[in-house]
Amino acid sequence: MKLDLTVSEMEVSMSMPMLNKMHMNGYDVLSVNNGPWRVCTQGDRLASFGSQEEALAYAAALPGYKKRSTRAQSHKTH
């Protein structure tokens, strides 16, 4: 019986998504479940890379990102 309990616990922990996330130059650099590294803002995915180093280098080369205030977003011209 203890063996079954241990196997069930391992299955639950292995199915949990794993998130690696860091910030560079105002951008989110993240990877989910050891997948590709993505460089994102809150609303956009800018690029995807095979390695963390490439993603960080890309984010470092971009101009500094600052989230727009909600007031500035609400006054956009169409």
N, CA, C and O of each residue as an XYZ file, in Angstrom:
312
protein
N       0.822     -1.196      0.000
C       0.000      0.000      0.000
C       0.861      1.252      0.000
O       0.532      2.213     -0.695
N       1.935      1.272      0.746
C       2.803      2.445      0.788
C       3.424      2.710     -0.585
O       3.604      3.870     -0.959
N       3.748      1.686     -1.326
C       4.302      1.854     -2.660
C       3.336      2.598     -3.572
O       3.752      3.491     -4.310
N       2.064      2.249     -3.536
C       1.065      2.939     -4.350
C       0.969      4.412     -3.982
O       0.846      5.256     -4.870
N       1.021      4.740     -2.696
C       0.948      6.116     -2.233
C       2.148      6.908     -2.761
O       1.993      8.044     -3.208
N       3.317      6.324     -2.711
C       4.519      6.997     -3.196
C       4.437      7.242     -4.700
O       4.801      8.321     -5.169
N       3.969      6.267     -5.452
C       3.833      6.423     -6.896
C       2.832      7.533     -7.206
O       3.080      8.347     -8.096
N       1.715      7.584     -6.498
C       0.724      8.634     -6.723
C       1.302     10.008     -6.440
O       1.057     10.947     -7.198
N       2.055     10.143     -5.377
C       2.674     11.435     -5.052
C       3.647     11.851     -6.149
O       3.712     13.031     -6.495
N       4.399     10.913     -6.700
C       5.340     11.240     -7.767
C       4.598     11.687     -9.015
O       5.031     12.626     -9.684
N       3.493     11.037     -9.341
C       2.725     11.415    -10.523
C       2.180     12.829    -10.389
O       2.188     13.589    -11.358
N       1.709     13.189     -9.208
C       1.181     14.535     -8.986
C       2.294     15.560     -9.127
O       2.108     16.580     -9.790
N       3.437     15.314     -8.523
C       4.514     16.301     -8.587
C       5.094     16.414     -9.995
O       5.544     17.490    -10.390
N       5.090     15.317    -10.759
C       5.635     15.374    -12.110
C       4.692     16.094    -13.064
O       5.140     16.608    -14.088
N       3.394     16.145    -12.754
C       2.450     16.790    -13.658
C       2.305     18.284    -13.369
O       1.635     18.992    -14.120
N       2.914     18.764    -12.308
C       2.834     20.188    -11.979
C       3.687     20.974    -12.969
O       4.849     20.632    -13.188
N       3.130     22.018    -13.567
C       3.930     22.825    -14.493
C       5.050     23.551    -13.746
O       4.873     23.988    -12.609
N       6.190     23.670    -14.396
C       7.327     24.348    -13.797
C       7.588     25.642    -14.566
O       7.701     25.630    -15.792
N       7.681     26.736    -13.853
C       7.895     28.041    -14.455
C       9.234     28.598    -14.014
O       9.503     28.709    -12.818
N      10.068     28.946    -14.970
C      11.308     29.679    -14.704
C      11.105     31.078    -15.261
O      10.857     31.248    -16.455
N      11.211     32.083    -14.394
C      10.912     33.442    -14.832
C      11.921     34.412    -14.237
O      12.268     34.319    -13.059
N      12.382     35.334    -15.053
C      13.267     36.402    -14.577
C      12.964     37.666    -15.353
O      12.216     37.642    -16.330
N      13.538     38.751    -14.924
C      13.309     40.040    -15.573
C      14.636     40.590    -16.076
O      15.667     40.484    -15.413
N      14.582     41.178    -17.263
C      15.775     41.807    -17.837
C      15.321     43.042    -18.583
O      14.523     42.950    -19.515
N      15.826     44.200    -18.177
C      15.583     45.434    -18.919
C      14.093     45.787    -19.003
O      13.661     46.467    -19.933
N      13.307     45.313    -18.011
C      11.876     45.579    -17.999
C      11.032     44.517    -18.683
O       9.806     44.626    -18.687
N      11.646     43.497    -19.261
C      10.936     42.429    -19.971
C      10.912     41.165    -19.111
O      11.809     40.948    -18.296
N       9.891     40.337    -19.292
C       9.846     39.029    -18.661
C      10.563     38.039    -19.572
O      10.316     38.001    -20.777
N      11.443     37.247    -18.993
C      12.131     36.172    -19.710
C      11.727     34.895    -18.988
O      12.056     34.708    -17.817
N      11.007     34.010    -19.692
C      10.451     32.857    -18.995
C      10.466     31.598    -19.847
O      10.543     31.638    -21.075
N      10.389     30.467    -19.127
C      10.312     29.150    -19.750
C       9.346     28.309    -18.921
O       9.417     28.310    -17.692
N       8.452     27.598    -19.585
C       7.491     26.727    -18.912
C       7.819     25.284    -19.265
O       7.958     24.937    -20.437
N       7.939     24.452    -18.249
C       8.216     23.013    -18.428
C       9.435     22.756    -19.312
O       9.399     21.884    -20.180
N      10.492     23.498    -19.099
C      11.748     23.342    -19.849
C      11.562     23.531    -21.350
O      12.341     23.004    -22.143
N      10.538     24.279    -21.742
C      10.291     24.585    -23.143
C      11.154     25.750    -23.593
O      12.111     26.112    -22.908
N      10.830     26.337    -24.730
C      11.631     27.456    -25.227
C      11.564     28.655    -24.283
O      10.572     28.856    -23.583
N      12.618     29.432    -24.276
C      12.666     30.658    -23.481
C      11.998     31.761    -24.273
O      12.295     31.952    -25.452
N      11.095     32.491    -23.631
C      10.333     33.545    -24.294
C      10.635     34.891    -23.651
O      10.822     34.994    -22.438
N      10.678     35.916    -24.490
C      10.839     37.290    -24.029
C       9.497     37.968    -24.262
O       8.999     38.005    -25.387
N       8.908     38.511    -23.181
C       7.546     39.030    -23.246
C       7.405     40.351    -22.502
O       8.195     40.685    -21.620
N       6.366     41.092    -22.892
C       5.837     42.163    -22.062
C       4.561     41.584    -21.461
O       4.254     40.411    -21.671
N       3.829     42.382    -20.729
C       2.610     41.852    -20.143
C       1.605     41.422    -21.205
O       0.856     40.468    -20.994
N       1.581     42.107    -22.335
C       0.592     41.788    -23.350
C       1.112     41.138    -24.616
O       0.311     40.691    -25.438
N       2.426     41.065    -24.807
C       2.978     40.571    -26.076
C       4.123     39.601    -25.857
O       4.938     39.778    -24.951
N       4.180     38.569    -26.698
C       5.353     37.696    -26.747
C       6.219     38.208    -27.880
O       5.797     38.193    -29.036
N       7.418     38.657    -27.569
C       8.270     39.285    -28.572
C       9.123     38.284    -29.342
O       9.304     38.424    -30.552
N       9.648     37.272    -28.649
C      10.542     36.319    -29.321
C      10.650     35.048    -28.491
O      10.316     35.035    -27.306
N      11.117     33.990    -29.122
C      11.288     32.695    -28.475
C      12.664     32.148    -28.840
O      13.096     32.272    -29.986
N      13.364     31.538    -27.862
C      14.734     31.071    -28.077
C      14.942     29.694    -27.467
O      14.207     29.283    -26.570
N      15.940     28.995    -27.958
C      16.263     27.670    -27.457
C      17.044     27.671    -26.165
O      17.079     26.653    -25.473
N      17.676     28.785    -25.813
C      18.463     28.816    -24.581
C      18.166     30.079    -23.779
O      17.749     31.104    -24.319
N      18.392     29.972    -22.493
C      18.200     31.099    -21.592
C      19.156     32.233    -21.948
O      18.773     33.402    -21.914
N      20.383     31.897    -22.285
C      21.383     32.915    -22.614
C      20.975     33.754    -23.817
O      21.138     34.975    -23.813
N      20.438     33.090    -24.860
C      19.982     33.820    -26.050
C      18.827     34.762    -25.707
O      18.790     35.904    -26.167
N      17.892     34.277    -24.902
C      16.739     35.104    -24.527
C      17.177     36.309    -23.703
O      16.686     37.417    -23.917
N      18.091     36.103    -22.770
C      18.575     37.213    -21.952
C      19.362     38.220    -22.787
O      19.252     39.427    -22.569
N      20.149     37.736    -23.734
C      20.902     38.640    -24.611
C      19.950     39.476    -25.461
O      20.176     40.671    -25.654
N      18.901     38.863    -25.962
C      17.908     39.586    -26.753
C      17.225     40.664    -25.904
O      17.099     41.812    -26.330
N      16.790     40.285    -24.710
C      16.123     41.246    -23.819
C      17.061     42.388    -23.446
O      16.628     43.535    -23.329
N      18.334     42.084    -23.262
C      19.312     43.125    -22.905
C      19.539     44.092    -24.064
O      19.847     45.264    -23.842
N      19.389     43.610    -25.297
C      19.620     44.453    -26.476
C      18.424     45.351    -26.798
O      18.562     46.317    -27.548
N      17.256     45.041    -26.239
C      16.060     45.849    -26.498
C      16.115     47.149    -25.700
O      16.781     47.216    -24.667
N      15.415     48.185    -26.176
C      15.326     49.405    -25.365
C      14.561     49.095    -24.078
O      13.687     48.228    -24.067
N      14.887     49.793    -23.012
C      14.216     49.567    -21.725
C      12.711     49.656    -21.858
O      12.190     50.563    -22.506
N      12.012     48.716    -21.247
C      10.554     48.668    -21.347
C       9.937     49.169    -20.054
O      10.334     48.768    -18.959
N       8.960     50.053    -20.199
C       8.196     50.539    -19.066
C       6.728     50.327    -19.374
O       6.243     50.731    -20.431
N       6.025     49.698    -18.457
C       4.591     49.478    -18.655
C       3.886     50.824    -18.726
O       4.148     51.715    -17.918
N       2.985     50.968    -19.702
C       2.207     52.202    -19.822
C       1.220     52.302    -18.679
O       0.706     51.293    -18.198
N       0.962     53.509    -18.252
C      -0.052     53.702    -17.219
C      -1.424     53.447    -17.817
O      -1.604     53.560    -19.029
N      -2.392     53.105    -16.979
C      -3.750     52.845    -17.488
C      -4.354     54.117    -18.053
O      -5.177     54.051    -18.966
N      -3.970     55.255    -17.541
C      -4.484     56.529    -18.067
C      -3.992     56.758    -19.494
O      -4.762     57.173    -20.359
N      -2.712     56.487    -19.738
C      -2.161     56.677    -21.092
C      -2.808     55.710    -22.078
O      -3.041     56.074    -23.230
N      -3.097     54.497    -21.651
C      -3.718     53.515    -22.527
C      -5.150     53.904    -22.875
O      -5.607     53.639    -23.987
N      -5.865     54.530    -21.938
C      -7.262     54.859    -22.187
C      -7.410     56.066    -23.113
O      -8.507     56.308    -23.618
N      -6.335     56.836    -23.353
C      -6.393     58.011    -24.209
C      -5.764     57.787    -25.578
O      -5.365     58.741    -26.247
N      -5.674     56.510    -26.000
C      -5.127     56.219    -27.333
C      -6.044     56.789    -28.397
O      -7.264     56.824    -28.235
N      -5.435     57.239    -29.497
C      -6.237     57.673    -30.636
C      -6.457     56.506    -31.564
O      -5.570     55.666    -31.716
N      -7.581     56.433    -32.170
C      -7.905     55.290    -33.060
C      -7.812     55.697    -34.481
O      -8.046     54.882    -35.373
